Amino acid sequence: MENETYESLVLETPAASPEDTHRYFMNKLAVETDVSDVCHDMKRGVNDFLLIDVRSAKAYEECHVPGAINLPSNMINEERTSSFLKEQVIVVYCWGPACNGAAKGAARLSGLGFKVKEMLGGMEYWRKEGNEVEGSL
């Protein structure tokens, strides 16, 4: 056991260049935001984005982020988004990290020509951070 050598799993694949790493994370930030950033903006009256809860109507009625509208991801289409402004950023969220509803919604909305960001953590992390919610629960 004393003479065993271990190869690094971390360093097995070489790290990207600083330029590639910077580009990667900037691209990631262009399509993601988080609960803290959304809450920060809302508390300061920043309303330059549209917040969409892509969960079911029942889930939305029970509990949602204040100011969010409900548009389940499987119902996103040209007709239902005709009143949305193409130049306005849309932020979508679903249940939480284990839910891909927000990703599906973002894909559909961006496919219709909208600028979209996914709110990481969704409703689960919104509540975990103790933020205000609306609904029947």
C-alpha positions in Angstrom: 0.0 0.0 0.0 2.8 2.4 0.7 4.2 2.3 -2.8 0.8 2.8 -4.6 0.6 5.8 -6.8 -2.7 7.4 -7.7 -3.5 9.2 -10.9 -5.6 12.3 -10.6 -9.2 12.0 -11.8 -9.5 15.8 -11.7 -6.4 16.3 -13.9 -7.1 13.4 -16.2 -8.6 15.7 -18.7 -6.6 18.9 -19.2 -8.2 22.2 -18.0 -9.5 24.5 -20.7 -7.6 27.7 -21.5 -8.7 30.8 -19.5 -10.2 32.2 -22.8 -12.3 29.1 -23.4 -13.3 28.9 -19.8 -14.4 32.6 -19.8 -16.4 32.1 -23.0 -18.1 29.0 -21.6 -19.2 30.6 -18.4 -20.3 33.8 -20.1 -22.4 31.7 -22.5 -23.9 29.8 -19.5 -24.8 33.1 -17.7 -26.5 34.3 -20.9 -29.1 31.5 -20.5 -29.3 31.0 -16.8 -30.1 33.1 -13.7 -30.8 32.1 -10.2 -33.3 32.6 -7.4 -31.2 35.2 -5.7 -30.8 37.3 -8.8 -34.5 37.2 -9.6 -35.5 38.0 -6.0 -32.9 40.8 -5.9 -34.4 42.4 -9.0 -38.0 42.0 -7.9 -37.3 43.6 -4.5 -35.8 46.6 -6.3 -38.7 47.0 -8.7 -36.8 45.8 -11.7 -39.4 44.4 -14.0 -37.7 44.4 -17.4 -38.3 40.6 -17.7 -41.3 38.4 -17.8 -41.4 35.6 -15.2 -43.1 32.4 -16.4 -44.0 29.4 -14.2 -44.0 26.4 -16.6 -45.5 24.0 -14.2 -49.2 22.8 -14.3 -52.0 25.2 -13.6 -52.8 23.3 -10.4 -49.2 23.6 -9.2 -49.2 27.3 -10.0 -52.5 27.9 -8.2 -51.1 26.2 -5.1 -47.9 28.1 -4.9 -45.9 30.4 -7.3 -43.4 33.3 -7.3 -45.3 36.6 -7.0 -45.7 38.3 -10.4 -45.1 35.1 -12.3 -47.6 34.1 -15.0 -48.5 30.4 -15.7 -47.8 28.9 -19.1 -47.1 25.1 -18.8 -44.2 24.2 -21.0 -46.3 21.8 -23.1 -48.7 24.6 -24.0 -46.2 27.1 -25.3 -46.9 28.0 -28.9 -47.2 31.1 -31.1 -50.8 31.7 -30.2 -50.3 31.7 -26.5 -47.2 33.9 -26.7 -48.5 36.4 -29.3 -48.8 39.1 -26.6 -45.2 38.7 -25.4 -42.6 41.2 -26.5 -39.7 39.7 -28.5 -37.2 42.2 -27.0 -38.1 41.4 -23.4 -36.1 38.6 -21.6 -38.3 35.8 -20.4 -37.3 33.9 -17.2 -38.7 30.4 -16.8 -38.9 28.1 -13.8 -40.4 24.8 -12.8 -40.2 22.6 -9.6 -36.5 22.5 -9.0 -33.2 21.0 -10.0 -34.6 17.6 -10.8 -37.2 19.0 -13.2 -36.5 19.7 -16.9 -39.8 21.6 -17.5 -38.0 24.9 -17.5 -35.4 23.7 -20.0 -38.3 22.4 -22.2 -40.1 25.7 -21.9 -36.9 27.7 -22.6 -36.3 25.6 -25.7 -39.8 26.2 -27.0 -39.8 29.9 -26.3 -36.3 30.4 -27.8 -37.5 28.4 -30.8 -40.3 31.0 -31.2 -37.7 33.8 -31.2 -37.7 34.9 -27.6 -34.7 35.7 -25.4 -34.9 33.2 -22.4 -33.1 32.4 -19.2 -33.8 29.5 -16.9 -34.1 30.3 -13.2 -31.9 27.7 -11.6 -33.4 26.0 -8.5 -37.0 26.7 -9.5 -39.7 26.8 -6.9 -37.8 24.5 -4.6 -35.0 26.9 -4.1 -37.2 29.9 -4.2 -38.9 28.5 -1.1 -35.7 27.2 0.5 -34.3 30.8 0.4 -37.4 32.0 2.3 -38.8 34.1 -0.4 -42.4 35.2 -0.6 -44.9 33.0 -2.5 -48.5 33.4 -3.6 -51.1 30.7 -4.0 -53.7 28.7 -2.1 -51.3 26.7 0.1 
